[in-house]
Structure formats: C-alpha cells, structure tokens
C-alpha cells in the first residue's frame, strides 16, 4: 500500500530502466546483452575518483549513433557520463 507521502528520497539506485531512457535510447540499450549492460554501468570513469565507478543513471539518449548515458558517480556524486558506441560489425 502507498502511504500517500510523496517524499523524494535520495536513493542510490545504479540502474533505473523505466525512467531515463528516450525511446531510441531504450531500443539501443535493449540490444546490449545484460552482462554488458552491467559492465557499462559499473565502469564509468569518474574524474573525481579517478577510477571506474558505478553510475547512478539519470538520463540516456541517442547522440548521433552513440548512446549517451548521463548520471552521477555512485561513490562521490560527481557528474559522469558514458558513451556507448555502436557495435562495430
Ligand atoms: Zn566519483
């Protein structure tokens, strides 16, 4: 049951498949195997941490032929993004 409260809690959710994807981005994302999806989401370069970090995904959209994932570093909250290039085949 819903409590009726509408608080916007700051949750740490690395992957929210329904919300942030544009239609085109979602189509593209769904072509990526699950194991590769999690590898992408868990290895985003953070300039603050200077390591590959998990992304808290906020938006995903197509930029030309690339899928652009934007969000925040799960470790420090700094903005990060990840470009997923089309498969070369
Ligand atoms: Zn960071």
PDB file of the backbone (N, CA, C, O) and the ligand in Angstrom, with CONECT records:
HET     ZN  A 101       1
ATOM      1  N   UNK A   1       0.836  -1.208   0.000  1.00  0.00           N
ATOM      2  CA  UNK A   1       0.000   0.000   0.000  1.00  0.00           C
ATOM      3  C   UNK A   1       0.868   1.254   0.000  1.00  0.00           C
ATOM      4  O   UNK A   1       1.932   1.302   0.618  1.00  0.00           O
ATOM      5  N   UNK A   2       0.386   2.252  -0.704  1.00  0.00           N
ATOM      6  CA  UNK A   2       1.086   3.535  -0.684  1.00  0.00           C
ATOM      7  C   UNK A   2       0.736   4.263   0.605  1.00  0.00           C
ATOM      8  O   UNK A   2      -0.374   4.146   1.124  1.00  0.00           O
ATOM      9  N   UNK A   3       1.675   4.993   1.092  1.00  0.00           N
ATOM     10  CA  UNK A   3       1.418   5.749   2.319  1.00  0.00           C
ATOM     11  C   UNK A   3       0.778   7.096   2.010  1.00  0.00           C
ATOM     12  O   UNK A   3       0.271   7.772   2.905  1.00  0.00           O
ATOM     13  N   UNK A   4       0.805   7.482   0.727  1.00  0.00           N
ATOM     14  CA  UNK A   4       0.278   8.790   0.377  1.00  0.00           C
ATOM     15  C   UNK A   4       1.324   9.876   0.477  1.00  0.00           C
ATOM     16  O   UNK A   4       1.117  10.995   0.006  1.00  0.00           O
ATOM     17  N   UNK A   5       2.444   9.551   1.088  1.00  0.00           N
ATOM     18  CA  UNK A   5       3.501  10.552   1.157  1.00  0.00           C
ATOM     19  C   UNK A   5       4.218  10.626  -0.186  1.00  0.00           C
ATOM     20  O   UNK A   5       4.319   9.639  -0.914  1.00  0.00           O
ATOM     21  N   UNK A   6       4.693  11.777  -0.481  1.00  0.00           N
ATOM     22  CA  UNK A   6       5.332  11.980  -1.772  1.00  0.00           C
ATOM     23  C   UNK A   6       6.754  12.499  -1.606  1.00  0.00           C
ATOM     24  O   UNK A   6       7.225  13.330  -2.383  1.00  0.00           O
ATOM     25  N   UNK A   7       7.412  12.002  -0.603  1.00  0.00           N
ATOM     26  CA  UNK A   7       8.789  12.443  -0.367  1.00  0.00           C
ATOM     27  C   UNK A   7       9.690  11.929  -1.475  1.00  0.00           C
ATOM     28  O   UNK A   7       9.559  10.791  -1.926  1.00  0.00           O
ATOM     29  N   UNK A   8      10.593  12.771  -1.899  1.00  0.00           N
ATOM     30  CA  UNK A   8      11.558  12.347  -2.905  1.00  0.00           C
ATOM     31  C   UNK A   8      12.862  11.969  -2.211  1.00  0.00           C
ATOM     32  O   UNK A   8      13.765  12.789  -2.041  1.00  0.00           O
ATOM     33  N   UNK A   9      12.927  10.728  -1.826  1.00  0.00           N
ATOM     34  CA  UNK A   9      14.121  10.277  -1.120  1.00  0.00           C
ATOM     35  C   UNK A   9      15.288  10.123  -2.085  1.00  0.00           C
ATOM     36  O   UNK A   9      15.123   9.729  -3.239  1.00  0.00           O
ATOM     37  N   UNK A  10      16.456  10.441  -1.582  1.00  0.00           N
ATOM     38  CA  UNK A  10      17.674  10.268  -2.363  1.00  0.00           C
ATOM     39  C   UNK A  10      18.099   8.814  -2.246  1.00  0.00           C
ATOM     40  O   UNK A  10      18.733   8.418  -1.268  1.00  0.00           O
ATOM     41  N   UNK A  11      17.748   8.035  -3.238  1.00  0.00           N
ATOM     42  CA  UNK A  11      18.093   6.622  -3.185  1.00  0.00           C
ATOM     43  C   UNK A  11      19.284   6.355  -4.086  1.00  0.00           C
ATOM     44  O   UNK A  11      19.472   7.003  -5.116  1.00  0.00           O
ATOM     45  N   UNK A  12      20.065   5.405  -3.677  1.00  0.00           N
ATOM     46  CA  UNK A  12      21.184   5.006  -4.516  1.00  0.00           C
ATOM     47  C   UNK A  12      20.750   3.815  -5.349  1.00  0.00           C
ATOM     48  O   UNK A  12      20.790   2.667  -4.907  1.00  0.00           O
ATOM     49  N   UNK A  13      20.339   4.121  -6.554  1.00  0.00           N
ATOM     50  CA  UNK A  13      19.902   3.077  -7.477  1.00  0.00           C
ATOM     51  C   UNK A  13      20.745   3.198  -8.725  1.00  0.00           C
ATOM     52  O   UNK A  13      20.595   4.158  -9.481  1.00  0.00           O
ATOM     53  N   UNK A  14      21.619   2.253  -8.953  1.00  0.00           N
ATOM     54  CA  UNK A  14      22.527   2.407 -10.088  1.00  0.00           C
ATOM     55  C   UNK A  14      21.846   2.287 -11.439  1.00  0.00           C
ATOM     56  O   UNK A  14      22.369   2.789 -12.434  1.00  0.00           O
ATOM     57  N   UNK A  15      20.737   1.660 -11.495  1.00  0.00           N
ATOM     58  CA  UNK A  15      20.127   1.420 -12.798  1.00  0.00           C
ATOM     59  C   UNK A  15      18.611   1.506 -12.658  1.00  0.00           C
ATOM     60  O   UNK A  15      18.003   0.737 -11.913  1.00  0.00           O
ATOM     61  N   UNK A  16      18.007   2.446 -13.382  1.00  0.00           N
ATOM     62  CA  UNK A  16      16.556   2.601 -13.346  1.00  0.00           C
ATOM     63  C   UNK A  16      16.026   2.490 -14.767  1.00  0.00           C
ATOM     64  O   UNK A  16      15.931   3.499 -15.465  1.00  0.00           O
ATOM     65  N   UNK A  17      15.682   1.302 -15.205  1.00  0.00           N
ATOM     66  CA  UNK A  17      15.403   1.085 -16.623  1.00  0.00           C
ATOM     67  C   UNK A  17      14.197   1.833 -17.171  1.00  0.00           C
ATOM     68  O   UNK A  17      14.186   2.173 -18.354  1.00  0.00           O
ATOM     69  N   UNK A  18      13.191   2.099 -16.366  1.00  0.00           N
ATOM     70  CA  UNK A  18      11.982   2.704 -16.927  1.00  0.00           C
ATOM     71  C   UNK A  18      12.141   4.190 -17.232  1.00  0.00           C
ATOM     72  O   UNK A  18      11.770   4.648 -18.312  1.00  0.00           O
ATOM     73  N   UNK A  19      12.689   4.935 -16.286  1.00  0.00           N
ATOM     74  CA  UNK A  19      12.617   6.374 -16.352  1.00  0.00           C
ATOM     75  C   UNK A  19      13.429   7.069 -17.421  1.00  0.00           C
ATOM     76  O   UNK A  19      12.866   7.691 -18.321  1.00  0.00           O
ATOM     77  N   UNK A  20      14.743   6.971 -17.335  1.00  0.00           N
ATOM     78  CA  UNK A  20      15.586   7.947 -18.012  1.00  0.00           C
ATOM     79  C   UNK A  20      15.759   7.760 -19.516  1.00  0.00           C
ATOM     80  O   UNK A  20      16.285   8.649 -20.185  1.00  0.00           O
ATOM     81  N   UNK A  21      15.341   6.656 -20.045  1.00  0.00           N
ATOM     82  CA  UNK A  21      15.656   6.376 -21.443  1.00  0.00           C
ATOM     83  C   UNK A  21      14.682   7.027 -22.409  1.00  0.00           C
ATOM     84  O   UNK A  21      13.466   6.922 -22.246  1.00  0.00           O
ATOM     85  N   UNK A  22      15.211   7.685 -23.394  1.00  0.00           N
ATOM     86  CA  UNK A  22      14.375   8.081 -24.516  1.00  0.00           C
ATOM     87  C   UNK A  22      14.055   6.817 -25.316  1.00  0.00           C
ATOM     88  O   UNK A  22      14.712   5.789 -25.158  1.00  0.00           O
ATOM     89  N   UNK A  23      13.052   6.904 -26.165  1.00  0.00           N
ATOM     90  CA  UNK A  23      12.610   5.716 -26.904  1.00  0.00           C
ATOM     91  C   UNK A  23      13.742   5.096 -27.722  1.00  0.00           C
ATOM     92  O   UNK A  23      13.963   3.886 -27.689  1.00  0.00           O
ATOM     93  N   UNK A  24      14.450   5.949 -28.451  1.00  0.00           N
ATOM     94  CA  UNK A  24      15.562   5.471 -29.277  1.00  0.00           C
ATOM     95  C   UNK A  24      16.666   4.871 -28.416  1.00  0.00           C
ATOM     96  O   UNK A  24      17.242   3.834 -28.743  1.00  0.00           O
ATOM     97  N   UNK A  25      16.942   5.544 -27.318  1.00  0.00           N
ATOM     98  CA  UNK A  25      17.998   5.072 -26.425  1.00  0.00           C
ATOM     99  C   UNK A  25      17.631   3.722 -25.833  1.00  0.00           C
ATOM    100  O   UNK A  25      18.490   2.857 -25.654  1.00  0.00           O
ATOM    101  N   UNK A  26      16.375   3.550 -25.536  1.00  0.00           N
ATOM    102  CA  UNK A  26      15.920   2.298 -24.949  1.00  0.00           C
ATOM    103  C   UNK A  26      16.071   1.141 -25.935  1.00  0.00           C
ATOM    104  O   UNK A  26      16.502   0.047 -25.571  1.00  0.00           O
ATOM    105  N   UNK A  27      15.706   1.408 -27.191  1.00  0.00           N
ATOM    106  CA  UNK A  27      15.875   0.387 -28.229  1.00  0.00           C
ATOM    107  C   UNK A  27      17.325  -0.041 -28.334  1.00  0.00           C
ATOM    108  O   UNK A  27      17.650  -1.226 -28.408  1.00  0.00           O
ATOM    109  N   UNK A  28      18.177   0.955 -28.338  1.00  0.00           N
ATOM    110  CA  UNK A  28      19.612   0.697 -28.440  1.00  0.00           C
ATOM    111  C   UNK A  28      20.103  -0.078 -27.220  1.00  0.00           C
ATOM    112  O   UNK A  28      20.858  -1.043 -27.338  1.00  0.00           O
ATOM    113  N   UNK A  29      19.664   0.362 -26.066  1.00  0.00           N
ATOM    114  CA  UNK A  29      20.102  -0.256 -24.809  1.00  0.00           C
ATOM    115  C   UNK A  29      19.666  -1.711 -24.732  1.00  0.00           C
ATOM    116  O   UNK A  29      20.405  -2.570 -24.250  1.00  0.00           O
ATOM    117  N   UNK A  30      18.454  -1.976 -25.216  1.00  0.00           N
ATOM    118  CA  UNK A  30      17.927  -3.332 -25.134  1.00  0.00           C
ATOM    119  C   UNK A  30      18.656  -4.307 -26.058  1.00  0.00           C
ATOM    120  O   UNK A  30      18.524  -5.522 -25.912  1.00  0.00           O
ATOM    121  N   UNK A  31      19.419  -3.777 -26.998  1.00  0.00           N
ATOM    122  CA  UNK A  31      20.219  -4.654 -27.865  1.00  0.00           C
ATOM    123  C   UNK A  31      21.489  -5.115 -27.170  1.00  0.00           C
ATOM    124  O   UNK A  31      22.148  -6.056 -27.613  1.00  0.00           O
ATOM    125  N   UNK A  32      21.820  -4.454 -26.098  1.00  0.00           N
ATOM    126  CA  UNK A  32      23.042  -4.800 -25.378  1.00  0.00           C
ATOM    127  C   UNK A  32      22.740  -5.939 -24.411  1.00  0.00           C
ATOM    128  O   UNK A  32      21.776  -5.874 -23.649  1.00  0.00           O
ATOM    129  N   UNK A  33      23.567  -6.984 -24.445  1.00  0.00           N
ATOM    130  CA  UNK A  33      23.324  -8.094 -23.516  1.00  0.00           C
ATOM    131  C   UNK A  33      23.411  -7.621 -22.063  1.00  0.00           C
ATOM    132  O   UNK A  33      24.134  -6.679 -21.736  1.00  0.00           O
ATOM    133  N   UNK A  34      22.654  -8.304 -21.205  1.00  0.00           N
ATOM    134  CA  UNK A  34      22.594  -7.913 -19.790  1.00  0.00           C
ATOM    135  C   UNK A  34      23.979  -7.792 -19.143  1.00  0.00           C
ATOM    136  O   UNK A  34      24.247  -6.837 -18.415  1.00  0.00           O
ATOM    137  N   UNK A  35      24.839  -8.750 -19.410  1.00  0.00           N
ATOM    138  CA  UNK A  35      26.156  -8.725 -18.773  1.00  0.00           C
ATOM    139  C   UNK A  35      26.939  -7.498 -19.218  1.00  0.00           C
ATOM    140  O   UNK A  35      27.696  -6.910 -18.446  1.00  0.00           O
ATOM    141  N   UNK A  36      26.741  -7.124 -20.479  1.00  0.00           N
ATOM    142  CA  UNK A  36      27.451  -5.952 -20.985  1.00  0.00           C
ATOM    143  C   UNK A  36      26.844  -4.667 -20.415  1.00  0.00           C
ATOM    144  O   UNK A  36      27.557  -3.698 -20.153  1.00  0.00           O
ATOM    145  N   UNK A  37      25.527  -4.671 -20.228  1.00  0.00           N
ATOM    146  CA  UNK A  37      24.874  -3.509 -19.617  1.00  0.00           C
ATOM    147  C   UNK A  37      25.461  -3.237 -18.236  1.00  0.00           C
ATOM    148  O   UNK A  37      25.827  -2.105 -17.920  1.00  0.00           O
ATOM    149  N   UNK A  38      25.547  -4.273 -17.426  1.00  0.00           N
ATOM    150  CA  UNK A  38      26.042  -4.024 -16.073  1.00  0.00           C
ATOM    151  C   UNK A  38      27.521  -3.657 -16.101  1.00  0.00           C
ATOM    152  O   UNK A  38      27.989  -2.889 -15.260  1.00  0.00           O
ATOM    153  N   UNK A  39      28.252  -4.200 -17.059  1.00  0.00           N
ATOM    154  CA  UNK A  39      29.651  -3.807 -17.161  1.00  0.00           C
ATOM    155  C   UNK A  39      29.776  -2.331 -17.521  1.00  0.00           C
ATOM    156  O   UNK A  39      30.641  -1.628 -16.999  1.00  0.00           O
ATOM    157  N   UNK A  40      28.918  -1.874 -18.405  1.00  0.00           N
ATOM    158  CA  UNK A  40      28.921  -0.465 -18.779  1.00  0.00           C
ATOM    159  C   UNK A  40      28.591   0.410 -17.568  1.00  0.00           C
ATOM    160  O   UNK A  40      29.266   1.403 -17.294  1.00  0.00           O
ATOM    161  N   UNK A  41      27.543   0.018 -16.858  1.00  0.00           N
ATOM    162  CA  UNK A  41      27.067   0.844 -15.741  1.00  0.00           C
ATOM    163  C   UNK A  41      28.015   0.832 -14.548  1.00  0.00           C
ATOM    164  O   UNK A  41      27.993   1.739 -13.716  1.00  0.00           O
ATOM    165  N   UNK A  42      28.841  -0.195 -14.474  1.00  0.00           N
ATOM    166  CA  UNK A  42      29.724  -0.303 -13.316  1.00  0.00           C
ATOM    167  C   UNK A  42      31.153   0.145 -13.629  1.00  0.00           C
ATOM    168  O   UNK A  42      32.026   0.089 -12.763  1.00  0.00           O
ATOM    169  N   UNK A  43      31.386   0.581 -14.844  1.00  0.00           N
ATOM    170  CA  UNK A  43      32.732   1.020 -15.202  1.00  0.00           C
ATOM    171  C   UNK A  43      32.681   2.343 -15.945  1.00  0.00           C
ATOM    172  O   UNK A  43      33.058   2.438 -17.113  1.00  0.00           O
ATOM    173  N   UNK A  44      32.211   3.353 -15.246  1.00  0.00           N
ATOM    174  CA  UNK A  44      32.162   4.694 -15.809  1.00  0.00           C
ATOM    175  C   UNK A  44      33.282   5.495 -15.159  1.00  0.00           C
ATOM    176  O   UNK A  44      33.457   5.474 -13.941  1.00  0.00           O
ATOM    177  N   UNK A  45      34.031   6.196 -15.990  1.00  0.00           N
ATOM    178  CA  UNK A  45      35.165   6.937 -15.454  1.00  0.00           C
ATOM    179  C   UNK A  45      34.685   8.170 -14.704  1.00  0.00           C
ATOM    180  O   UNK A  45      33.911   8.972 -15.227  1.00  0.00           O
ATOM    181  N   UNK A  46      35.158   8.307 -13.468  1.00  0.00           N
ATOM    182  CA  UNK A  46      34.844   9.494 -12.676  1.00  0.00           C
ATOM    183  C   UNK A  46      36.121  10.315 -12.513  1.00  0.00           C
ATOM    184  O   UNK A  46      37.142   9.812 -12.042  1.00  0.00           O
ATOM    185  N   UNK A  47      36.048  11.585 -12.908  1.00  0.00           N
ATOM    186  CA  UNK A  47      37.244  12.426 -12.848  1.00  0.00           C
ATOM    187  C   UNK A  47      37.631  12.739 -11.403  1.00  0.00           C
ATOM    188  O   UNK A  47      38.796  13.016 -11.119  1.00  0.00           O
ATOM    189  N   UNK A  48      36.674  12.695 -10.503  1.00  0.00           N
ATOM    190  CA  UNK A  48      36.966  12.956  -9.096  1.00  0.00           C
ATOM    191  C   UNK A  48      37.626  11.748  -8.439  1.00  0.00           C
ATOM    192  O   UNK A  48      38.656  11.867  -7.775  1.00  0.00           O
ATOM    193  N   UNK A  49      37.024  10.605  -8.634  1.00  0.00           N
ATOM    194  CA  UNK A  49      37.536   9.375  -8.014  1.00  0.00           C
ATOM    195  C   UNK A  49      38.761   8.837  -8.755  1.00  0.00           C
ATOM    196  O   UNK A  49      39.579   8.116  -8.185  1.00  0.00           O
ATOM    197  N   UNK A  50      38.869   9.197 -10.022  1.00  0.00           N
ATOM    198  CA  UNK A  50      39.966   8.707 -10.865  1.00  0.00           C
ATOM    199  C   UNK A  50      39.985   7.186 -10.986  1.00  0.00           C
ATOM    200  O   UNK A  50      41.042   6.566 -11.110  1.00  0.00           O
ATOM    201  N   UNK A  51      38.826   6.622 -10.947  1.00  0.00           N
ATOM    202  CA  UNK A  51      38.691   5.187 -11.203  1.00  0.00           C
ATOM    203  C   UNK A  51      37.379   4.962 -11.942  1.00  0.00           C
ATOM    204  O   UNK A  51      36.566   5.876 -12.080  1.00  0.00           O
ATOM    205  N   UNK A  52      37.186   3.760 -12.405  1.00  0.00           N
ATOM    206  CA  UNK A  52      35.893   3.376 -12.953  1.00  0.00           C
ATOM    207  C   UNK A  52      34.918   3.166 -11.804  1.00  0.00           C
ATOM    208  O   UNK A  52      35.209   2.430 -10.861  1.00  0.00           O
ATOM    209  N   UNK A  53      33.766   3.813 -11.885  1.00  0.00           N
ATOM    210  CA  UNK A  53      32.790   3.749 -10.794  1.00  0.00           C
ATOM    211  C   UNK A  53      31.439   3.316 -11.344  1.00  0.00           C
ATOM    212  O   UNK A  53      31.245   3.240 -12.557  1.00  0.00           O
ATOM    213  N   UNK A  54      30.525   3.037 -10.455  1.00  0.00           N
ATOM    214  CA  UNK A  54      29.151   2.781 -10.863  1.00  0.00           C
ATOM    215  C   UNK A  54      28.439   4.100 -11.082  1.00  0.00           C
ATOM    216  O   UNK A  54      28.639   5.059 -10.337  1.00  0.00           O
ATOM    217  N   UNK A  55      27.614   4.139 -12.101  1.00  0.00           N
ATOM    218  CA  UNK A  55      26.857   5.353 -12.412  1.00  0.00           C
ATOM    219  C   UNK A  55      25.452   5.241 -11.838  1.00  0.00           C
ATOM    220  O   UNK A  55      24.807   4.198 -11.940  1.00  0.00           O
ATOM    221  N   UNK A  56      24.994   6.316 -11.241  1.00  0.00           N
ATOM    222  CA  UNK A  56      23.570   6.433 -10.888  1.00  0.00           C
ATOM    223  C   UNK A  56      22.922   7.096 -12.091  1.00  0.00           C
ATOM    224  O   UNK A  56      23.025   8.308 -12.284  1.00  0.00           O
ATOM    225  N   UNK A  57      22.258   6.289 -12.889  1.00  0.00           N
ATOM    226  CA  UNK A  57      21.797   6.748 -14.190  1.00  0.00           C
ATOM    227  C   UNK A  57      20.657   7.757 -14.072  1.00  0.00           C
ATOM    228  O   UNK A  57      19.682   7.532 -13.355  1.00  0.00           O
ATOM    229  N   UNK A  58      20.795   8.856 -14.777  1.00  0.00           N
ATOM    230  CA  UNK A  58      19.747   9.879 -14.756  1.00  0.00           C
ATOM    231  C   UNK A  58      19.084  10.048 -16.119  1.00  0.00           C
ATOM    232  O   UNK A  58      17.858  10.094 -16.214  1.00  0.00           O
ATOM    233  N   UNK A  59      19.885  10.140 -17.161  1.00  0.00           N
ATOM    234  CA  UNK A  59      19.295  10.216 -18.493  1.00  0.00           C
ATOM    235  C   UNK A  59      20.073   9.330 -19.451  1.00  0.00           C
ATOM    236  O   UNK A  59      21.264   9.077 -19.271  1.00  0.00           O
ATOM    237  N   UNK A  60      19.371   8.870 -20.467  1.00  0.00           N
ATOM    238  CA  UNK A  60      20.004   8.103 -21.530  1.00  0.00           C
ATOM    239  C   UNK A  60      19.364   8.525 -22.839  1.00  0.00           C
ATOM    240  O   UNK A  60      18.146   8.451 -23.003  1.00  0.00           O
ATOM    241  N   UNK A  61      20.182   8.961 -23.751  1.00  0.00           N
ATOM    242  CA  UNK A  61      19.633   9.426 -25.029  1.00  0.00           C
ATOM    243  C   UNK A  61      20.628   9.139 -26.145  1.00  0.00           C
ATOM    244  O   UNK A  61      21.811   8.895 -25.908  1.00  0.00           O
ATOM    245  N   UNK A  62      20.110   9.177 -27.368  1.00  0.00           N
ATOM    246  CA  UNK A  62      20.979   8.965 -28.511  1.00  0.00           C
ATOM    247  C   UNK A  62      21.636  10.276 -28.903  1.00  0.00           C
ATOM    248  O   UNK A  62      21.001  11.331 -28.936  1.00  0.00           O
ATOM    249  N   UNK A  63      22.908  10.182 -29.196  1.00  0.00           N
ATOM    250  CA  UNK A  63      23.632  11.336 -29.709  1.00  0.00           C
ATOM    251  C   UNK A  63      24.302  10.874 -30.995  1.00  0.00           C
ATOM    252  O   UNK A  63      25.320  10.183 -30.972  1.00  0.00           O
ATOM    253  N   UNK A  64      23.716  11.268 -32.108  1.00  0.00           N
ATOM    254  CA  UNK A  64      24.059  10.660 -33.387  1.00  0.00           C
ATOM    255  C   UNK A  64      23.885   9.142 -33.284  1.00  0.00           C
ATOM    256  O   UNK A  64      22.791   8.665 -32.982  1.00  0.00           O
ATOM    257  N   UNK A  65      24.945   8.391 -33.530  1.00  0.00           N
ATOM    258  CA  UNK A  65      24.811   6.938 -33.471  1.00  0.00           C
ATOM    259  C   UNK A  65      25.221   6.357 -32.126  1.00  0.00           C
ATOM    260  O   UNK A  65      25.184   5.144 -31.924  1.00  0.00           O
ATOM    261  N   UNK A  66      25.604   7.217 -31.229  1.00  0.00           N
ATOM    262  CA  UNK A  66      26.066   6.738 -29.936  1.00  0.00           C
ATOM    263  C   UNK A  66      24.973   6.881 -28.887  1.00  0.00           C
ATOM    264  O   UNK A  66      24.133   7.779 -28.944  1.00  0.00           O
ATOM    265  N   UNK A  67      25.016   5.980 -27.946  1.00  0.00           N
ATOM    266  CA  UNK A  67      24.111   6.073 -26.802  1.00  0.00           C
ATOM    267  C   UNK A  67      24.842   6.798 -25.680  1.00  0.00           C
ATOM    268  O   UNK A  67      25.915   6.383 -25.243  1.00  0.00           O
ATOM    269  N   UNK A  68      24.242   7.876 -25.230  1.00  0.00           N
ATOM    270  CA  UNK A  68      24.885   8.687 -24.196  1.00  0.00           C
ATOM    271  C   UNK A  68      24.164   8.489 -22.868  1.00  0.00           C
ATOM    272  O   UNK A  68      22.978   8.785 -22.725  1.00  0.00           O
ATOM    273  N   UNK A  69      24.919   7.980 -21.908  1.00  0.00           N
ATOM    274  CA  UNK A  69      24.372   7.769 -20.568  1.00  0.00           C
ATOM    275  C   UNK A  69      24.926   8.846 -19.652  1.00  0.00           C
ATOM    276  O   UNK A  69      26.138   9.053 -19.582  1.00  0.00           O
ATOM    277  N   UNK A  70      24.039   9.524 -18.955  1.00  0.00           N
ATOM    278  CA  UNK A  70      24.473  10.562 -18.016  1.00  0.00           C
ATOM    279  C   UNK A  70      23.947  10.262 -16.631  1.00  0.00           C
ATOM    280  O   UNK A  70      22.859   9.714 -16.461  1.00  0.00           O
ATOM    281  N   UNK A  71      24.733  10.629 -15.657  1.00  0.00           N
ATOM    282  CA  UNK A  71      24.279  10.419 -14.291  1.00  0.00           C
ATOM    283  C   UNK A  71      25.321  10.897 -13.306  1.00  0.00           C
ATOM    284  O   UNK A  71      26.112  11.796 -13.590  1.00  0.00           O
ATOM    285  N   UNK A  72      25.302  10.278 -12.153  1.00  0.00           N
ATOM    286  CA  UNK A  72      26.221  10.678 -11.105  1.00  0.00           C
ATOM    287  C   UNK A  72      27.033   9.491 -10.623  1.00  0.00           C
ATOM    288  O   UNK A  72      26.587   8.343 -10.640  1.00  0.00           O
ATOM    289  N   UNK A  73      28.233   9.813 -10.196  1.00  0.00           N
ATOM    290  CA  UNK A  73      29.109   8.809  -9.613  1.00  0.00           C
ATOM    291  C   UNK A  73      28.477   8.281  -8.328  1.00  0.00           C
ATOM    292  O   UNK A  73      28.053   9.052  -7.466  1.00  0.00           O
ATOM    293  N   UNK A  74      28.423   6.968  -8.217  1.00  0.00           N
ATOM    294  CA  UNK A  74      27.810   6.370  -7.031  1.00  0.00           C
ATOM    295  C   UNK A  74      28.667   6.612  -5.793  1.00  0.00           C
ATOM    296  O   UNK A  74      28.165   6.617  -4.669  1.00  0.00           O
ATOM    297  N   UNK A  75      29.964   6.811  -6.012  1.00  0.00           N
ATOM    298  CA  UNK A  75      30.864   6.977  -4.882  1.00  0.00           C
ATOM    299  C   UNK A  75      30.863   8.402  -4.344  1.00  0.00           C
ATOM    300  O   UNK A  75      30.752   8.612  -3.136  1.00  0.00           O
ATOM    301  N   UNK A  76      30.989   9.386  -5.241  1.00  0.00           N
ATOM    302  CA  UNK A  76      31.163  10.762  -4.765  1.00  0.00           C
ATOM    303  C   UNK A  76      30.068  11.705  -5.236  1.00  0.00           C
ATOM    304  O   UNK A  76      29.999  12.839  -4.760  1.00  0.00           O
ATOM    305  N   UNK A  77      29.221  11.282  -6.143  1.00  0.00           N
ATOM    306  CA  UNK A  77      28.129  12.134  -6.587  1.00  0.00           C
ATOM    307  C   UNK A  77      28.496  13.090  -7.711  1.00  0.00           C
ATOM    308  O   UNK A  77      27.647  13.861  -8.158  1.00  0.00           O
ATOM    309  N   UNK A  78      29.736  13.060  -8.176  1.00  0.00           N
ATOM    310  CA  UNK A  78      30.148  13.918  -9.282  1.00  0.00           C
ATOM    311  C   UNK A  78      29.456  13.481 -10.561  1.00  0.00           C
ATOM    312  O   UNK A  78      29.166  12.300 -10.753  1.00  0.00           O
ATOM    313  N   UNK A  79      29.194  14.450 -11.439  1.00  0.00           N
ATOM    314  CA  UNK A  79      28.549  14.091 -12.697  1.00  0.00           C
ATOM    315  C   UNK A  79      29.478  13.265 -13.573  1.00  0.00           C
ATOM    316  O   UNK A  79      30.658  13.574 -13.736  1.00  0.00           O
ATOM    317  N   UNK A  80      28.914  12.220 -14.121  1.00  0.00           N
ATOM    318  CA  UNK A  80      29.679  11.370 -15.024  1.00  0.00           C
ATOM    319  C   UNK A  80      28.818  11.056 -16.241  1.00  0.00           C
ATOM    320  O   UNK A  80      27.591  11.124 -16.183  1.00  0.00           O
ATOM    321  N   UNK A  81      29.479  10.712 -17.338  1.00  0.00           N
ATOM    322  CA  UNK A  81      28.714  10.237 -18.479  1.00  0.00           C
ATOM    323  C   UNK A  81      29.493   9.156 -19.189  1.00  0.00           C
ATOM    324  O   UNK A  81      30.707   9.021 -19.034  1.00  0.00           O
ATOM    325  N   UNK A  82      28.765   8.396 -19.967  1.00  0.00           N
ATOM    326  CA  UNK A  82      29.376   7.267 -20.654  1.00  0.00           C
ATOM    327  C   UNK A  82      28.779   7.161 -22.043  1.00  0.00           C
ATOM    328  O   UNK A  82      27.560   7.116 -22.210  1.00  0.00           O
ATOM    329  N   UNK A  83      29.645   7.123 -23.029  1.00  0.00           N
ATOM    330  CA  UNK A  83      29.205   6.984 -24.398  1.00  0.00           C
ATOM    331  C   UNK A  83      29.307   5.527 -24.810  1.00  0.00           C
ATOM    332  O   UNK A  83      30.357   4.902 -24.657  1.00  0.00           O
ATOM    333  N   UNK A  84      28.219   4.990 -25.329  1.00  0.00           N
ATOM    334  CA  UNK A  84      28.238   3.612 -25.812  1.00  0.00           C
ATOM    335  C   UNK A  84      28.207   3.668 -27.321  1.00  0.00           C
ATOM    336  O   UNK A  84      27.204   4.058 -27.918  1.00  0.00           O
ATOM    337  N   UNK A  85      29.294   3.281 -27.928  1.00  0.00           N
ATOM    338  CA  UNK A  85      29.388   3.363 -29.377  1.00  0.00           C
ATOM    339  C   UNK A  85      28.654   2.187 -30.010  1.00  0.00           C
ATOM    340  O   UNK A  85      28.510   1.131 -29.395  1.00  0.00           O
ATOM    341  N   UNK A  86      28.192   2.379 -31.247  1.00  0.00           N
ATOM    342  CA  UNK A  86      27.519   1.268 -31.933  1.00  0.00           C
ATOM    343  C   UNK A  86      28.481   0.108 -32.113  1.00  0.00           C
ATOM    344  O   UNK A  86      29.685   0.302 -32.278  1.00  0.00           O
ATOM    345  N   UNK A  87      27.936  -1.102 -32.080  1.00  0.00           N
ATOM    346  CA  UNK A  87      28.793  -2.268 -32.281  1.00  0.00           C
ATOM    347  C   UNK A  87      29.454  -2.187 -33.651  1.00  0.00           C
ATOM    348  O   UNK A  87      28.802  -1.874 -34.647  1.00  0.00           O
ATOM    349  N   UNK A  88      30.715  -2.462 -33.691  1.00  0.00           N
ATOM    350  CA  UNK A  88      31.407  -2.479 -34.976  1.00  0.00           C
ATOM    351  C   UNK A  88      31.235  -3.859 -35.593  1.00  0.00           C
ATOM    352  O   UNK A  88      31.735  -4.849 -35.060  1.00  0.00           O
ATOM    353  N   UNK A  89      30.533  -3.923 -36.708  1.00  0.00           N
ATOM    354  CA  UNK A  89      30.416  -5.235 -37.369  1.00  0.00           C
ATOM    355  C   UNK A  89      30.278  -5.096 -38.868  1.00  0.00           C
ATOM    356  O   UNK A  89      30.170  -6.099 -39.573  1.00  0.00           O
TER     357      UNK A  89
HETATM  358 ZN    ZN A 101      33.391   9.840  -8.148  1.00  0.00          ZN
END
